[in-house]
């Protein structure tokens, strides 16, 4: 992927959105996720992790993502 | 897609939320998880378990319980045996969101009907959470879909 340089943040192109609910969107995200997984393989602790709130789940997620 | 296909086959009542829902709505990025909001009644949770068993040979799935999801544990992270990603199974977010509050729309991928939270629902779910990424997503959704606060 080429390096692109900008003189200010305002010059950076905005995120590219695809058409909502396009049938290719999920497959593209799955392919991209799989590719990212190949570049940086991770192993999360298998099994069920039950949480009393989304905040508790997010804390676990942050730990997993940091490791 | 295998999991979503199993959900449809088994008739699971769910809505895709989180990063994969953002992707379905057009913002593609890599993720390690898939978030699904589910109806927490016993029949639906049984269908959910059957669908997961169709995909994963994992006795842990048996420990998913409707009374947990409807009660003290409304968030379950399921990491399949390979440990490469996880599925967040949600039945409510605090007092703000229950399954009945989720508006969804359908997307068909390779013949599989996928129920995806609407941009407005995603925006409302993300705008008041503590994760910085959620705040960014909320703003992106607001700008892209010209959403107004009500």
Backbone of each chain as ProteinMPNN parsed JSONL, in Angstrom:
{"seq_chain_A": "XXXXXXXXXXXXXXXXXXXXXXXXXXXXXXXXXXXXXXXXXXXXXXXXXXXXXXXXXXXXXXXXXXX", "coords_chain_A": {"N_chain_A": [[0.855, -1.195, 0.0], [0.648, 2.202, -0.886], [2.447, 5.054, 0.54], [0.813, 7.936, 1.722], [0.926, 11.444, 1.894], [-0.107, 14.291, 3.774], [-0.781, 17.81, 4.161], [-2.349, 18.791, 6.174], [-4.77, 17.726, 8.653], [-7.277, 18.182, 7.672], [-7.026, 17.773, 5.025], [-6.988, 15.088, 4.69], [-8.595, 12.391, 3.185], [-12.033, 11.654, 3.811], [-13.452, 8.871, 5.621], [-14.298, 6.086, 3.64], [-17.444, 5.226, 2.76], [-19.404, 2.424, 1.945], [-22.257, 1.44, -0.027], [-25.186, 1.301, 1.995], [-26.308, -1.789, 3.379], [-25.486, -3.28, 1.212], [-24.988, -6.311, -0.49], [-22.414, -7.256, -0.544], [-21.051, -6.188, 1.601], [-20.789, -7.433, 4.195], [-19.315, -9.704, 3.593], [-16.975, -8.589, 2.679], [-16.058, -7.332, 5.017], [-15.685, -9.604, 6.576], [-13.675, -10.916, 5.117], [-11.627, -9.022, 5.302], [-11.223, -9.03, 8.052], [-10.348, -11.614, 8.41], [-7.956, -11.521, 7.01], [-6.56, -9.647, 8.565], [-6.365, -11.172, 10.845], [-4.606, -13.091, 9.955], [-2.279, -11.636, 9.583], [-1.754, -10.817, 12.166], [-1.922, -13.112, 14.233], [-4.097, -14.139, 16.854], [-4.953, -15.376, 20.092], [-7.702, -16.011, 21.917], [-9.185, -16.613, 25.152], [-10.842, -19.603, 25.073], [-14.341, -20.444, 25.43], [-17.148, -19.672, 27.585], [-17.92, -16.441, 28.711], [-19.416, -14.745, 31.117], [-21.175, -11.75, 31.777], [-22.159, -9.025, 33.901], [-22.712, -6.579, 32.859], [-22.398, -4.478, 29.932], [-20.229, -2.912, 30.227], [-18.51, -4.338, 31.875], [-17.942, -6.428, 30.139], [-16.627, -5.006, 28.162], [-14.326, -4.244, 29.492], [-12.978, -6.668, 29.733], [-12.637, -7.226, 27.065], [-10.901, -5.13, 26.36], [-8.605, -5.9, 27.733], [-8.025, -8.313, 26.423], [-7.525, -7.302, 23.877], [-5.263, -5.807, 24.303], [-3.289, -7.631, 24.945]], "CA_chain_A": [[0.0, 0.0, 0.0], [1.526, 3.382, -0.963], [2.372, 6.06, 1.617], [0.243, 9.197, 1.267], [1.236, 12.511, 2.848], [-1.046, 15.426, 3.729], [-0.283, 18.978, 4.892], [-3.168, 18.98, 7.377], [-5.771, 16.671, 8.858], [-8.442, 18.486, 6.85], [-6.791, 17.277, 3.661], [-7.1, 13.629, 4.656], [-9.936, 12.013, 2.7], [-12.932, 11.062, 4.8], [-13.656, 7.43, 5.493], [-15.127, 5.719, 2.499], [-18.601, 4.371, 3.068], [-20.037, 1.712, 0.853], [-23.722, 1.552, 0.028], [-25.749, 0.537, 3.111], [-26.985, -3.062, 3.116], [-24.986, -3.942, 0.002], [-24.794, -7.722, -0.128], [-20.984, -7.557, -0.42], [-20.436, -5.528, 2.758], [-20.4, -8.354, 5.276], [-18.242, -10.596, 3.119], [-15.763, -7.774, 2.64], [-15.607, -7.177, 6.406], [-15.192, -10.916, 7.032], [-12.392, -11.157, 4.447], [-10.648, -8.098, 5.888], [-10.955, -9.506, 9.418], [-9.546, -12.832, 8.274], [-6.621, -11.079, 6.597], [-5.943, -9.046, 9.758], [-6.047, -12.29, 11.73], [-3.409, -13.785, 9.45], [-1.121, -10.772, 9.833], [-1.47, -10.811, 13.602], [-2.75, -14.16, 14.847], [-4.37, -13.959, 18.268], [-5.678, -16.479, 20.703], [-8.511, -15.565, 23.053], [-9.506, -17.78, 25.985], [-12.097, -20.216, 24.63], [-15.375, -20.73, 26.419], [-18.17, -18.655, 27.835], [-17.576, -15.434, 29.709], [-20.692, -14.086, 31.398], [-20.955, -10.434, 32.378], [-23.347, -8.351, 34.423], [-22.972, -5.362, 32.078], [-21.567, -4.306, 28.743], [-18.97, -2.283, 30.665], [-17.644, -5.427, 32.334], [-17.494, -7.137, 28.937], [-15.669, -4.133, 27.467], [-13.038, -4.297, 30.206], [-12.339, -7.925, 29.327], [-12.255, -7.04, 25.668], [-9.707, -4.282, 26.32], [-7.465, -6.722, 28.17], [-7.714, -9.228, 25.321], [-6.963, -6.578, 22.726], [-3.926, -5.306, 24.663], [-2.321, -8.733, 25.115]], "C_chain_A": [[0.892, 1.248, 0.0], [1.362, 4.298, 0.247], [1.785, 7.344, 1.026], [0.496, 10.256, 2.331], [0.269, 13.674, 2.659], [-0.488, 16.572, 4.558], [-1.115, 19.267, 6.133], [-4.206, 17.873, 7.455], [-6.99, 16.902, 7.957], [-8.295, 17.944, 5.426], [-6.966, 15.764, 3.547], [-8.506, 13.248, 4.195], [-10.757, 11.38, 3.813], [-13.041, 9.557, 4.565], [-14.605, 7.143, 4.339], [-16.25, 4.794, 2.942], [-19.02, 3.657, 1.802], [-21.551, 1.883, 0.992], [-24.259, 0.734, 1.196], [-26.454, -0.716, 2.612], [-26.626, -3.673, 1.761], [-24.635, -5.384, 0.376], [-23.309, -8.077, 0.03], [-20.35, -7.042, 0.864], [-19.946, -6.502, 3.828], [-19.267, -9.266, 4.837], [-16.909, -9.853, 3.082], [-15.186, -7.618, 4.053], [-15.041, -8.499, 6.935], [-13.829, -11.213, 6.414], [-11.293, -10.295, 5.06], [-10.248, -8.568, 7.287], [-10.067, -10.748, 9.383], [-8.096, -12.487, 7.904], [-5.868, -10.488, 7.788], [-5.534, -10.144, 10.734], [-4.814, -13.042, 11.287], [-2.153, -12.96, 9.718], [-0.736, -10.8, 11.307], [-2.356, -11.856, 14.28], [-2.898, -13.922, 16.341], [-5.049, -15.206, 18.795], [-6.384, -15.962, 21.944], [-8.948, -16.791, 23.859], [-10.861, -18.393, 25.627], [-13.071, -20.432, 25.78], [-16.357, -19.587, 26.543], [-17.706, -17.71, 28.926], [-18.839, -14.611, 29.935], [-20.455, -12.788, 32.162], [-22.271, -9.805, 32.828], [-23.684, -7.088, 33.636], [-22.05, -5.331, 30.868], [-20.224, -3.689, 29.133], [-17.99, -3.344, 31.147], [-17.1, -6.193, 31.131], [-16.436, -6.317, 28.194], [-14.306, -4.157, 28.148], [-12.27, -5.565, 29.824], [-11.813, -7.799, 27.898], [-10.972, -6.209, 25.563], [-8.456, -5.052, 26.72], [-7.057, -7.656, 27.027], [-7.023, -8.5, 24.184], [-5.567, -6.044, 23.008], [-2.876, -6.405, 24.641], [-1.658, -9.106, 23.792]], "O_chain_A": [[1.809, 1.336, 0.816], [0.314, 4.33, 0.892], [2.207, 7.788, -0.041], [0.307, 10.007, 3.521], [-0.123, 14.0, 1.538], [0.203, 16.34, 5.55], [-0.633, 19.924, 7.055], [-4.486, 17.182, 6.476], [-7.651, 15.953, 7.534], [-9.276, 17.694, 4.726], [-7.079, 15.225, 2.446], [-9.494, 13.726, 4.751], [-10.226, 10.656, 4.654], [-12.765, 9.05, 3.478], [-15.576, 7.864, 4.106], [-16.001, 3.698, 3.444], [-18.991, 4.232, 0.714], [-22.047, 2.398, 1.994], [-23.843, -0.41, 1.384], [-27.106, -0.709, 1.569], [-27.378, -4.488, 1.226], [-24.055, -5.637, 1.432], [-22.977, -9.078, 0.664], [-19.223, -7.42, 1.186], [-18.815, -6.397, 4.302], [-18.364, -9.566, 5.619], [-15.859, -10.409, 3.407], [-13.98, -7.754, 4.259], [-14.041, -8.511, 7.653], [-12.929, -11.702, 7.097], [-10.181, -10.762, 5.307], [-9.076, -8.51, 7.658], [-9.165, -10.915, 10.205], [-7.148, -13.082, 8.416], [-4.692, -10.785, 7.999], [-4.485, -10.058, 11.372], [-4.062, -13.567, 12.108], [-1.097, -13.506, 10.039], [0.445, -10.806, 11.655], [-3.407, -11.528, 14.831], [-1.938, -13.547, 17.015], [-5.64, -15.983, 18.045], [-5.744, -15.53, 22.903], [-9.067, -17.885, 23.307], [-11.903, -17.778, 25.849], [-12.678, -20.582, 26.937], [-16.392, -18.669, 25.723], [-17.163, -18.139, 29.944], [-19.277, -13.872, 29.052], [-19.635, -12.736, 33.078], [-23.329, -10.016, 32.235], [-24.801, -6.578, 33.726], [-21.06, -6.059, 30.796], [-19.213, -3.908, 28.467], [-16.793, -3.269, 30.869], [-15.927, -6.564, 31.109], [-15.472, -6.869, 27.664], [-13.267, -4.1, 27.49], [-11.056, -5.527, 29.618], [-10.697, -8.212, 27.582], [-10.074, -6.532, 24.786], [-7.39, -4.883, 26.129], [-5.874, -7.77, 26.707], [-6.065, -9.003, 23.598], [-4.775, -5.847, 22.088], [-1.708, -6.147, 24.351], [-0.822, -10.009, 23.754]]}, "seq_chain_B": "XXXXXXXXXXXXXXXXXXXXXXXXXXXXXXXXXXXXXXXXXXXXXXXXXXXXXXXXXXXXXXXXXXXXXXXXXXXXXXXXXXXXXXXXXXXXXXXXXXXXXXXXXXXXXXXXXXXXXXXXXXXXXXXXXXXXXXXXXXXXXXXXXXXXXX", "coords_chain_B": {"N_chain_B": [[-20.175, -15.768, 8.361], [-21.152, -18.295, 8.442], [-22.211, -18.716, 10.975], [-24.324, -16.863, 10.995], [-25.849, -17.918, 8.987], [-26.589, -20.337, 10.171], [-28.116, -19.288, 12.242], [-30.301, -18.325, 10.785], [-31.318, -20.695, 9.69], [-32.116, -22.022, 12.004], [-33.956, -20.29, 12.979], [-33.425, -18.194, 14.762], [-34.129, -15.376, 16.758], [-32.822, -12.335, 16.329], [-30.575, -9.491, 16.199], [-28.023, -8.091, 14.335], [-25.436, -6.214, 15.703], [-22.938, -3.703, 16.597], [-19.53, -3.875, 15.281], [-19.773, -5.486, 12.959], [-22.333, -4.899, 12.164], [-22.004, -2.216, 11.608], [-20.367, -2.541, 9.408], [-22.16, -3.828, 7.667], [-23.826, -1.706, 7.251], [-22.2, -0.159, 5.766], [-19.659, 0.769, 6.568], [-16.682, -0.505, 6.432], [-14.505, -2.522, 8.293], [-11.752, -4.261, 9.869], [-12.371, -6.768, 12.307], [-12.461, -8.497, 15.468], [-14.596, -9.659, 16.526], [-18.097, -10.55, 16.72], [-21.159, -9.049, 17.247], [-24.24, -9.827, 18.623], [-27.588, -9.056, 19.235], [-30.047, -10.567, 21.132], [-33.322, -12.04, 21.509], [-34.379, -12.869, 24.732], [-35.975, -14.959, 25.573], [-36.778, -18.343, 26.586], [-37.206, -20.205, 24.482], [-36.059, -18.976, 22.262], [-33.408, -18.735, 23.07], [-32.739, -21.398, 23.198], [-32.88, -22.032, 20.487], [-30.799, -20.465, 19.605], [-28.636, -21.756, 20.839], [-28.772, -24.219, 19.549], [-28.153, -23.417, 16.952], [-25.528, -22.494, 17.31], [-24.337, -24.884, 18.089], [-24.576, -26.242, 15.709], [-22.522, -25.175, 14.289], [-20.219, -25.171, 15.882], [-18.403, -27.635, 17.606], [-18.749, -27.9, 20.667], [-18.943, -28.308, 24.02], [-19.268, -26.23, 25.815], [-21.256, -24.548, 24.951], [-23.615, -25.41, 25.985], [-23.807, -24.152, 28.405], [-24.936, -21.697, 28.025], [-27.564, -19.819, 29.134], [-31.021, -19.088, 29.327], [-32.078, -17.886, 31.596], [-29.894, -16.594, 32.651], [-29.321, -14.689, 30.627], [-31.698, -13.258, 30.631], [-31.614, -12.377, 33.153], [-29.217, -11.803, 35.529], [-26.952, -11.796, 33.928], [-26.638, -10.254, 31.267], [-24.897, -10.089, 29.171], [-22.976, -12.138, 27.222], [-19.904, -13.424, 26.378], [-18.812, -15.41, 23.861], [-16.246, -17.484, 23.119], [-15.211, -19.41, 20.57], [-13.777, -22.782, 20.243], [-11.371, -22.559, 18.693], [-10.372, -20.077, 19.323], [-9.914, -17.719, 17.908], [-11.553, -15.579, 17.479], [-14.457, -13.872, 18.821], [-17.892, -14.097, 19.929], [-20.196, -11.765, 20.877], [-22.959, -12.009, 22.844], [-25.864, -10.424, 23.418], [-28.476, -9.356, 25.588], [-29.578, -7.206, 26.777], [-28.778, -3.706, 27.227], [-27.79, -2.136, 29.864], [-30.362, -0.18, 31.274], [-31.267, 0.959, 29.09], [-31.524, -0.325, 26.582], [-33.329, -3.004, 25.338], [-34.106, -6.116, 23.688], [-36.495, -5.589, 22.374], [-36.296, -2.929, 21.829], [-34.668, -2.65, 19.711], [-34.336, -1.679, 16.434], [-34.43, -3.17, 13.293], [-33.18, -4.079, 10.03], [-33.26, -5.907, 6.937], [-30.732, -7.773, 5.249], [-29.617, -9.508, 2.481], [-27.421, -12.085, 2.004], [-25.787, -14.141, -0.113], [-28.131, -15.694, -0.26], [-28.786, -15.885, 2.408], [-30.699, -14.504, 4.947], [-30.012, -11.67, 6.788], [-30.357, -10.032, 9.828], [-30.054, -6.751, 10.568], [-29.126, -4.132, 12.725], [-30.601, -0.897, 12.51], [-29.185, 2.181, 11.163], [-29.938, 4.309, 12.902], [-30.567, 2.957, 15.309], [-28.046, 1.852, 15.86], [-26.623, 4.191, 16.226], [-27.904, 5.291, 18.501], [-27.271, 3.329, 20.342], [-24.536, 3.567, 20.513], [-23.884, 6.165, 21.187], [-23.775, 6.965, 23.856], [-21.932, 5.433, 25.244], [-18.911, 4.196, 26.928], [-16.69, 3.566, 25.448], [-14.111, 4.871, 23.428], [-14.055, 4.334, 20.672], [-16.72, 3.854, 20.114], [-17.853, 6.374, 20.412], [-16.703, 7.681, 18.267], [-17.767, 6.153, 16.18], [-20.469, 6.734, 16.534], [-20.57, 9.424, 15.821], [-19.761, 9.229, 13.157], [-21.892, 7.744, 12.1], [-23.983, 9.515, 12.542], [-23.281, 11.647, 10.88], [-23.143, 10.401, 8.355], [-25.699, 9.306, 7.912], [-27.278, 11.406, 8.362], [-28.509, 11.849, 10.895], [-30.632, 12.906, 13.529], [-30.63, 14.091, 16.906], [-33.163, 13.105, 19.172]], "CA_chain_B": [[-21.442, -16.026, 7.675], [-21.635, -19.63, 8.806], [-23.036, -18.557, 12.177], [-25.558, -16.169, 10.616], [-26.62, -18.885, 8.215], [-27.18, -21.259, 11.164], [-29.176, -18.521, 12.929], [-31.498, -18.295, 9.951], [-31.834, -22.07, 9.602], [-32.759, -22.396, 13.27], [-35.004, -19.316, 13.315], [-33.041, -17.368, 15.918], [-34.57, -13.978, 16.701], [-31.604, -11.599, 16.689], [-30.167, -8.385, 15.33], [-26.584, -7.856, 14.323], [-25.06, -4.86, 16.133], [-21.482, -3.611, 16.686], [-18.694, -3.626, 14.095], [-20.276, -6.144, 11.753], [-23.508, -4.138, 11.729], [-21.447, -1.019, 10.963], [-19.911, -2.982, 8.084], [-23.348, -4.051, 6.842], [-24.361, -0.379, 6.896], [-21.319, 0.468, 4.788], [-18.323, 1.136, 7.052], [-15.986, -1.788, 6.524], [-13.212, -2.58, 8.97], [-11.437, -5.576, 10.432], [-12.815, -6.919, 13.687], [-12.227, -9.826, 16.047], [-15.803, -10.156, 17.18], [-19.401, -10.307, 16.119], [-22.103, -8.757, 18.33], [-25.645, -10.069, 18.282], [-28.605, -8.805, 20.251], [-31.007, -11.662, 20.978], [-34.466, -12.122, 22.416], [-33.863, -13.731, 25.802], [-36.916, -15.996, 26.021], [-36.148, -19.665, 26.616], [-37.254, -20.851, 23.16], [-35.074, -18.363, 21.364], [-32.051, -19.087, 23.53], [-32.515, -22.787, 22.773], [-32.577, -21.991, 19.043], [-29.448, -19.903, 19.516], [-27.693, -22.814, 21.207], [-28.769, -25.207, 18.464], [-27.42, -22.824, 15.826], [-24.094, -22.502, 17.632], [-23.895, -26.288, 18.056], [-24.448, -26.626, 14.293], [-21.263, -24.638, 13.75], [-19.075, -25.493, 16.757], [-18.502, -28.829, 18.445], [-18.226, -27.327, 21.899], [-19.884, -28.499, 25.135], [-19.467, -24.956, 26.535], [-22.482, -23.902, 24.467], [-24.7, -25.822, 26.884], [-23.871, -23.26, 29.57], [-25.702, -20.474, 27.727], [-28.871, -20.028, 29.77], [-31.986, -17.989, 29.159], [-32.273, -17.12, 32.84], [-28.745, -15.675, 32.753], [-29.487, -13.568, 29.695], [-32.838, -12.445, 31.049], [-31.405, -11.956, 34.538], [-28.034, -11.067, 35.986], [-25.828, -11.8, 32.976], [-27.212, -9.937, 29.954], [-23.845, -10.081, 28.146], [-22.152, -13.354, 27.224], [-18.898, -13.497, 25.309], [-18.521, -16.799, 23.539], [-15.039, -17.677, 22.296], [-15.186, -20.792, 20.085], [-12.551, -23.511, 20.622], [-10.147, -22.123, 17.993], [-9.888, -18.894, 20.037], [-9.449, -16.661, 17.003], [-12.508, -14.469, 17.526], [-15.516, -14.184, 19.774], [-19.246, -13.615, 19.635], [-20.878, -11.14, 22.016], [-24.402, -12.265, 22.827], [-26.422, -9.399, 24.306], [-29.933, -9.346, 25.704], [-29.936, -5.816, 27.093], [-27.677, -2.795, 27.542], [-28.281, -1.343, 30.988], [-31.817, -0.062, 31.219], [-31.585, 1.731, 27.894], [-31.85, -1.142, 25.413], [-33.684, -4.413, 25.358], [-34.266, -6.556, 22.301], [-37.677, -4.94, 21.794], [-35.959, -1.557, 21.436], [-33.765, -2.682, 18.548], [-34.956, -1.685, 15.107], [-33.496, -3.81, 12.368], [-33.58, -4.22, 8.631], [-32.676, -7.144, 6.427], [-29.736, -7.784, 4.185], [-29.51, -10.899, 2.037], [-26.063, -12.405, 1.536], [-25.752, -15.527, -0.606], [-29.373, -16.373, 0.09], [-29.007, -15.874, 3.861], [-31.26, -13.232, 5.419], [-29.307, -11.212, 7.983], [-31.075, -8.93, 10.467], [-29.026, -5.766, 10.946], [-29.646, -2.935, 13.393], [-30.641, 0.282, 11.635], [-28.203, 3.207, 11.551], [-30.396, 5.066, 14.083], [-30.379, 2.12, 16.493], [-26.605, 1.783, 16.146], [-26.24, 5.506, 16.752], [-28.402, 5.429, 19.876], [-26.531, 2.398, 21.198], [-23.139, 3.925, 20.635], [-23.57, 7.572, 21.492], [-23.563, 7.231, 25.282], [-21.105, 4.418, 25.903], [-17.622, 4.722, 27.392], [-15.59, 3.251, 24.523], [-13.84, 5.952, 22.482], [-14.428, 3.919, 19.311], [-18.171, 4.006, 19.975], [-18.132, 7.799, 20.207], [-16.312, 7.968, 16.874], [-18.767, 5.506, 15.323], [-21.732, 7.468, 16.653], [-20.462, 10.64, 15.019], [-19.737, 8.822, 11.748], [-23.262, 7.374, 11.72], [-24.793, 10.736, 12.534], [-22.949, 12.418, 9.674], [-23.43, 9.651, 7.12], [-27.136, 9.075, 7.709], [-27.959, 12.671, 8.712], [-29.387, 11.537, 12.021], [-30.841, 13.992, 14.493], [-30.987, 13.668, 18.259], [-34.585, 13.383, 19.417]], "C_chain_B": [[-22.036, -17.368, 8.06], [-22.584, -19.548, 10.009], [-24.368, -17.902, 11.812], [-26.463, -17.087, 9.799], [-27.317, -19.879, 9.156], [-28.298, -20.56, 11.936], [-30.464, -18.547, 12.094], [-32.142, -19.679, 9.88], [-32.625, -22.441, 10.855], [-33.822, -21.401, 13.724], [-34.697, -18.487, 14.551], [-33.542, -15.935, 15.707], [-33.413, -13.123, 17.216], [-31.492, -10.363, 15.809], [-28.662, -8.226, 15.473], [-26.333, -6.415, 14.746], [-23.523, -4.788, 16.103], [-20.797, -3.46, 15.334], [-19.242, -4.268, 12.829], [-21.552, -5.46, 11.25], [-23.057, -2.835, 11.055], [-20.995, -1.37, 9.54], [-21.113, -3.171, 7.158], [-23.941, -2.719, 6.388], [-23.377, 0.427, 6.051], [-19.934, 0.851, 5.264], [-17.548, -0.147, 7.373], [-14.711, -1.631, 7.343], [-13.019, -3.973, 9.553], [-11.912, -5.617, 11.879], [-12.522, -8.331, 14.164], [-13.5, -10.403, 16.63], [-17.043, -9.884, 16.339], [-20.386, -10.128, 17.279], [-23.528, -9.028, 17.853], [-26.518, -9.782, 19.491], [-29.663, -9.882, 20.064], [-32.197, -11.463, 21.914], [-34.12, -13.185, 23.457], [-34.868, -14.766, 26.302], [-36.296, -17.384, 25.809], [-36.123, -20.333, 25.238], [-36.186, -20.284, 22.238], [-33.646, -18.72, 21.774], [-31.746, -20.545, 23.165], [-32.182, -22.839, 21.284], [-31.159, -21.455, 18.816], [-28.404, -20.986, 19.795], [-27.621, -23.88, 20.104], [-27.954, -24.691, 17.283], [-25.913, -22.852, 16.086], [-23.545, -23.929, 17.607], [-23.74, -26.776, 16.619], [-23.076, -26.242, 13.748], [-20.053, -25.106, 14.56], [-19.362, -26.753, 17.564], [-17.907, -28.461, 19.801], [-19.243, -27.478, 23.034], [-20.156, -27.221, 25.931], [-20.797, -24.293, 26.167], [-23.669, -24.234, 25.382], [-24.877, -24.856, 28.048], [-24.53, -21.914, 29.275], [-27.113, -20.699, 28.25], [-29.76, -18.8, 29.611], [-32.127, -17.186, 30.446], [-31.069, -16.227, 33.141], [-28.993, -14.439, 31.895], [-30.645, -12.652, 30.1], [-32.618, -11.859, 32.439], [-30.115, -11.192, 34.747], [-26.9, -10.967, 34.973], [-26.329, -11.528, 31.557], [-26.175, -9.898, 28.817], [-23.021, -11.36, 28.284], [-21.19, -13.273, 26.051], [-18.616, -14.977, 25.082], [-17.304, -16.847, 22.621], [-15.025, -19.134, 21.862], [-13.822, -21.446, 20.33], [-11.269, -23.031, 19.937], [-9.552, -20.857, 18.616], [-9.467, -17.727, 19.167], [-10.342, -15.42, 17.02], [-13.557, -14.812, 18.571], [-16.846, -13.586, 19.312], [-19.811, -13.023, 20.924], [-22.373, -11.363, 21.858], [-25.032, -11.342, 23.873], [-27.936, -9.54, 24.393], [-30.439, -7.982, 26.162], [-28.659, -5.018, 27.38], [-28.184, -1.877, 28.636], [-29.804, -1.331, 30.983], [-32.256, 0.565, 29.905], [-32.095, 0.868, 26.74], [-32.171, -2.57, 25.782], [-33.939, -4.817, 23.918], [-35.426, -5.814, 21.616], [-37.378, -3.515, 21.321], [-35.127, -1.506, 20.152], [-34.575, -2.675, 17.263], [-33.947, -2.269, 14.134], [-34.064, -3.832, 10.959], [-32.802, -5.392, 8.061], [-31.711, -6.9, 5.28], [-29.625, -9.244, 3.772], [-28.122, -11.118, 1.441], [-26.035, -13.88, 1.151], [-26.992, -16.31, -0.159], [-29.683, -16.407, 1.581], [-29.539, -14.502, 4.273], [-30.603, -12.858, 6.745], [-30.059, -10.005, 8.536], [-30.05, -7.96, 11.066], [-29.679, -4.571, 11.62], [-29.584, -1.746, 12.437], [-29.553, 1.272, 12.07], [-28.647, 3.976, 12.806], [-30.216, 4.248, 15.365], [-28.898, 2.038, 16.861], [-26.133, 3.088, 16.772], [-26.661, 5.646, 18.217], [-27.647, 4.501, 20.827], [-25.122, 2.896, 21.489], [-22.891, 5.304, 21.235], [-23.288, 7.834, 22.973], [-22.719, 6.18, 25.984], [-19.729, 4.997, 26.221], [-16.478, 4.46, 26.405], [-15.36, 4.399, 23.546], [-14.257, 5.589, 21.052], [-15.925, 4.081, 19.074], [-18.548, 5.464, 19.726], [-17.801, 8.2, 18.764], [-17.367, 7.399, 15.92], [-20.083, 6.284, 15.343], [-21.694, 8.721, 15.782], [-20.467, 10.312, 13.52], [-21.144, 8.479, 11.254], [-24.137, 8.612, 11.593], [-24.557, 11.535, 11.254], [-23.417, 11.693, 8.409], [-24.927, 9.559, 6.838], [-27.98, 10.292, 8.111], [-28.983, 12.46, 9.824], [-29.482, 12.742, 12.949], [-31.074, 13.387, 15.861], [-32.444, 14.021, 18.495], [-34.771, 13.837, 20.842]], "O_chain_B": [[-23.25, -17.566, 8.014], [-23.616, -20.218, 10.053], [-25.422, -18.341, 12.272], [-27.688, -17.034, 9.912], [-28.485, -20.217, 8.961], [-29.316, -21.178, 12.248], [-31.558, -18.76, 12.616], [-33.36, -19.814, 9.995], [-33.668, -23.09, 10.776], [-34.507, -21.627, 14.721], [-35.602, -18.119, 15.3], [-33.398, -15.363, 14.627], [-33.067, -13.182, 18.396], [-32.207, -10.209, 14.82], [-28.113, -8.227, 16.575], [-26.948, -5.494, 14.208], [-22.878, -5.722, 15.629], [-21.394, -2.984, 14.368], [-19.187, -3.674, 11.752], [-21.818, -5.446, 10.048], [-23.645, -2.403, 10.063], [-21.21, -0.607, 8.599], [-21.093, -2.732, 6.009], [-24.487, -2.611, 5.29], [-23.67, 1.557, 5.662], [-19.095, 1.227, 4.445], [-17.73, -0.773, 8.417], [-13.928, -0.71, 7.11], [-13.962, -4.749, 9.709], [-11.859, -4.611, 12.587], [-12.355, -9.248, 13.359], [-13.493, -11.509, 17.168], [-17.027, -9.101, 15.389], [-20.438, -10.959, 18.185], [-23.959, -8.523, 16.816], [-26.228, -10.204, 20.611], [-30.132, -10.091, 18.946], [-32.096, -10.815, 22.955], [-33.631, -14.263, 23.117], [-34.646, -15.387, 27.341], [-35.415, -17.568, 24.969], [-35.128, -20.958, 24.871], [-35.5, -21.02, 21.527], [-32.789, -18.973, 20.928], [-30.601, -20.876, 22.856], [-31.307, -23.597, 20.865], [-30.427, -21.933, 17.949], [-27.415, -21.111, 19.073], [-26.543, -24.375, 19.775], [-27.166, -25.427, 16.689], [-25.126, -23.188, 15.202], [-22.422, -24.158, 17.157], [-22.887, -27.616, 16.332], [-22.541, -26.903, 12.858], [-18.998, -25.401, 14.0], [-20.442, -26.905, 18.135], [-16.722, -28.678, 20.054], [-20.295, -26.839, 23.007], [-21.157, -27.134, 26.642], [-21.385, -23.571, 26.971], [-24.599, -23.441, 25.528], [-25.966, -24.75, 28.613], [-24.668, -21.083, 30.172], [-27.781, -21.656, 27.858], [-29.323, -17.657, 29.739], [-32.276, -15.965, 30.41], [-31.212, -15.209, 33.818], [-28.892, -13.305, 32.362], [-30.58, -11.434, 29.933], [-33.342, -10.956, 32.859], [-29.929, -10.092, 34.226], [-25.992, -10.152, 35.132], [-26.434, -12.445, 30.743], [-26.527, -9.7, 27.654], [-22.442, -11.625, 29.337], [-21.588, -13.084, 24.902], [-18.229, -15.699, 26.002], [-17.324, -16.328, 21.505], [-14.844, -20.017, 22.7], [-12.835, -20.759, 20.591], [-10.194, -23.09, 20.534], [-8.361, -20.591, 18.456], [-8.745, -16.84, 19.623], [-9.917, -14.338, 16.617], [-13.55, -15.905, 19.137], [-16.906, -12.713, 18.446], [-19.893, -13.709, 21.943], [-22.974, -10.957, 20.864], [-24.762, -11.47, 25.067], [-28.599, -9.812, 23.393], [-31.605, -7.647, 25.952], [-27.617, -5.575, 27.725], [-28.931, -0.937, 28.362], [-30.446, -2.347, 30.72], [-33.449, 0.691, 29.63], [-32.993, 1.279, 26.004], [-31.393, -3.254, 26.448], [-33.983, -3.968, 23.028], [-35.345, -5.461, 20.439], [-38.117, -2.96, 20.508], [-34.914, -0.435, 19.584], [-35.4, -3.559, 17.032], [-32.768, -1.914, 14.147], [-35.258, -3.632, 10.738], [-31.8, -5.82, 8.635], [-31.854, -5.976, 4.479], [-29.548, -10.125, 4.628], [-27.71, -10.431, 0.507], [-26.236, -14.755, 1.992], [-26.887, -17.459, 0.27], [-30.735, -16.907, 1.98], [-28.923, -13.474, 3.992], [-30.634, -13.63, 7.703], [-30.361, -9.066, 7.8], [-29.283, -8.32, 11.959], [-30.684, -4.055, 11.13], [-28.64, -1.606, 11.659], [-29.062, 1.212, 13.198], [-27.825, 4.262, 13.677], [-29.768, 4.774, 16.384], [-28.538, 2.141, 18.034], [-25.348, 3.092, 17.72], [-25.872, 6.066, 19.062], [-27.414, 4.849, 21.985], [-24.583, 2.674, 22.574], [-21.8, 5.575, 21.738], [-22.633, 8.82, 23.31], [-22.789, 6.052, 27.206], [-19.412, 6.126, 25.844], [-15.414, 5.067, 26.518], [-16.302, 4.858, 22.901], [-14.754, 6.438, 20.312], [-16.351, 4.406, 17.965], [-19.445, 5.757, 18.936], [-18.535, 8.961, 18.133], [-17.802, 8.067, 14.983], [-20.726, 6.469, 14.309], [-22.663, 9.039, 15.092], [-21.086, 11.014, 12.721], [-21.543, 8.86, 10.154], [-24.929, 8.738, 10.658], [-25.494, 12.03, 10.629], [-24.008, 12.297, 7.515], [-25.373, 9.71, 5.701], [-29.206, 10.224, 8.19], [-30.149, 12.838, 9.709], [-28.521, 13.493, 13.12], [-31.644, 12.303, 15.978], [-32.915, 15.081, 18.085], [-35.894, 14.123, 21.257]]}, "name": "protein", "num_of_chains": 2, "seq": "XXXXXXXXXXXXXXXXXXXXXXXXXXXXXXXXXXXXXXXXXXXXXXXXXXXXXXXXXXXXXXXXXXXXXXXXXXXXXXXXXXXXXXXXXXXXXXXXXXXXXXXXXXXXXXXXXXXXXXXXXXXXXXXXXXXXXXXXXXXXXXXXXXXXXXXXXXXXXXXXXXXXXXXXXXXXXXXXXXXXXXXXXXXXXXXXXXXXXXXXXXXXXXXXXXXXXXXXX"}
